[in-house]
Amino acid sequence: MKRVHVSIDSLAESIKSYPDMFAIEPSEVKDDYAKWMLDAPHLETLQPGVEKDESVACC
């Protein structure tokens, strides 16, 4: 499974605008995180300033 992680300036703005781009709502939303389950790849947006989990590998 491929994933794309994107750092954004405003999670709230991304949650408002990305559904127009992807034609779906996020499948999961937390205080600092939103996830869209696209056909390929999945997209995860992260709010800046959140401590990075070094155990998570990208792609």
C-alpha positions, 0 to 999 in steps of 0.5 A: 500500500502506498501512502502520501504524507503532506504537511499543511499550514491549516488542517481546518482549511484542508478539511474544507478544500480537499473534499472538492479536489478528491470528491470524498470526505476524510475517512478519519479526523483528529485534532492534528490529523486527517486521512483520505482513503483514496484509491491510490495512494492514501493521503494523510495530512499532518498539522505542523508542530506535532512531534514526529513519530520516528517509528513511522516510515514514509512510503 
